[in-house]
């Protein structure tokens, strides 16, 4: 694909660095990454950091709700993933497309865009995991909404299947990022 083609321009519209994300998006991505790292290394310290960050960002009740939703997301992806789902290490300053896909799913749940949230879920997990993934996304969305915190509605996440979750774009991106990103 050439540098000036429409597909390349769409790809560049996706955030690639954590500093391009809102504070709540960064918190959710860091929590997701750390929880998985803690699971993979059987290290409670990662989970403790997740709790500390979530409860200091919100209150304990909201943090518990978000953590419950996060656990549902991780369980659905871990048990029903349609493909290897990528994520960066906890301290990485970059964000990958799969991490953005999860944020998009949560944002769609917040905005009650059921069609978009379902498409995001279908891209990540098989039919057996869709309800679990959507329940997790909805739980996080509701906890944030209770605190009047909304995820940004980014133009590249608004449901155009040629953006996040595009099979054609995904294959090219996977080939380009596989060495940099971890898999789950």
Protein Blocks (a to p, Z undefined) as FASTA:
>chain_A
ZZkbmklmmmmmpcfbfklpcfklmmmmmmmmmmmmmmmnopaklmmmmmmmmmmmmcfk
lmmmmmmmmmmmmmmmmmmpcbdcddddfklcbdcfklmmmmmmmmmmmnopaklmmmmm
mmmpcfklmmmmmmmmmmmmmmmmmnopacdddfklnopaklghiaklmmmmmmmmmmmp
ccZZ
